[in-house]
Amino acid sequence: MIPETALLLLFVAASLLAVIAHRLRLPYTVALVLGGLLLGSLHLFQTPVLTHDLVFSIFLPGLIFESAYHLSASTLWRDRLAIFGLAVPGVFLSMIVTAYVFLGVYPYLPHLAGMSLSLGVALVFGAAVAATDPISVVSIFRQLGAPPRLTFLIESESLLNDGTAIVFFTLFMGIALGKNISLPSLGLEFVTMVGGGALLGLVIGWLSSEVIKRVNDGMVEITITILAAYSSFLLATQLNFSGVIATVVAGLLCGNYAAQRGMSASVRMAVNTFWEYLGFVLNSLIFLLVGLTIHLEDLLKIWALILAAYLAVTVARAVVVYGMGAILRPTRARIPLNWNFILLWGGIRGALSMVLALSLPMDFPSRDLLINLVFGVVLLTILVQGLSISPLGRLFGVLAAKNDNENFERNRLRLALAEHDLDELKALEHQGLRDQQVLQLLQQHFIEERDQTQANLAAENLDQDWIRQRDYTRLYRRLLLQRKQRVLDARQEGLLGEGGAEELLADVDAQLLEIESAPGKVFQRANERGQDLEVENKGASETSA
């Protein structure tokens, strides 16, 4: 465990690094890793390091549950082909490609030609670096207005490929240690571990949701979600099932079923706030510990081999992303071409990869070499890809060219709130139940706020087409979601047959995928249709005249 003094110092360091990252406009996770490297090299205090027990007992259940709790189950199902394709067969293919590319490259490196590395060991390395960590990428995407579907793809894929990577890591480790495992038995064991974890998560998530529905106490309901997160993970691990998958399923049920049907609005807000804060704390500590655990002097000794490993990992990720994009292109779940490189470059590795490497048995072949390789790859992905994902996203037209939308939207909402408050005051004035002087003072306050906000909006030099596109896509998405709910209600009441409902739902899902994948194209088509209609109406009016 982390000593109390060290824990306090880590919180202080994380807070200072958050301020520095904001001032320098660095991704927060990159700043944490760099800060950890600096603290580790200065030896100011006894620095804790990442351990398997620490991550699997404290960090991983909370981080996974927090992400799953905030995921939309309906959106996950709507984009299931892309997400599950990247997270299951995609991860398996990534492991295989990583292992073979690495085996093919490393003998040609200077001073390393005499090293021997078996396929089993290379597969273990491939499994250790297969899981992606989207935290820094997702935060950048949300700040810069990336398409919601792209952000959701990266976050949900990472959530599921953690479980896939851990399961295959365990299976490949057995192969590397000489266990005789056939391909059918490998597949059966994978299905057992994943299926058992999903079933256990379903049971715990359902039980937790039913308890939440029967109580109305925010503190108790927060406690139940904590129990669901950690009990699902730890119990699944004890039963040799996938703890990650169990926690994902439990989190999805608590976030989509329990939160919507069992929590009042105030309790739901309290639970959301708690898990957002806990996620921030766990992410801050774990990335700081990543930096503290990495020793640069050990990595520099094998820098050429680390570059080869990084090349293998990047090539494998490219094969998976572009291959899956080609497979999905004829389907409704197609991924836009300019997203492929961002999905590739967003495959940053994190603490899970390091912990898997540290969990290798002491007698594992080339254990120290593998640990340093994994640490080196994690460091390169965080620094190289974490620092460059933002400018590359702008270059490929995926991220907004400038981050002024947040200020505009805040002012526009402030204006709407001021107008609403003025209308409310007028209604109270007509009732005659309030002091008129007090009402006039409040009216004057909100009039000044409204006028100042209008002046702020007028002073902003914003692209009006971009504003219209944002409004169009958001309203279109809102109407499509309402249409989908009406179809579901009609099916529930027996007003629509199963076949007809599925056809209508598939059509709505296809439109939602399109609006979330290419909002610019959808708005452009709508704008062109509007202009054509305007020309037709003008021509018709001139003819009639």
Secondary structure, DSSP 8 states (H G I E B T S, - for coil): ---HHHHHHHHHHHHHHHHHHHHHT--HHHHHHHHHHHHHHHT-S------HHHIIIIIHHHHHHHHHHTS-HHHHHHTHHHHHHHHTHHHHHHHHHHHHHHHHHGGGSTT-TT----HHHHHHHHHHTT----HHHHHHHHHTT--HHHHHHHHHHHHHHHHHHHHHHHHHHHHHTT----HHHHHHHHHHHHHHHHHHHHHHHHHHHHHHHT---HHHHHHHHHHHHHHHHHHHHHTTS-HHHHHHHHHHHIIIIIHHHTS-HHHHHHHHHHHHHHHHHHHHHHHHHHHHH--HHHHHTTHHHHHHHHHHHHHHHHHHHHHHHHHHTTSTT---HHHHHHHHHT----HHHHHHHHTS-TTSTTHHHHHHHHHHHHHHIIIIIHHHHHHHHHHTT-S-SSS-HHHHHHHHHHHHHHHHHHHHHHHHHHHT-S-HHHHHHHHHHHHHHHHHHHHHHHH----HHHHHHHHHHHHHHHHHHHHHHHHHHHHHTTSS-HHHHHHHHHHHHHHHHHHHH-HHHHHHHHHHHHHHHHHHHHHHHHHH-
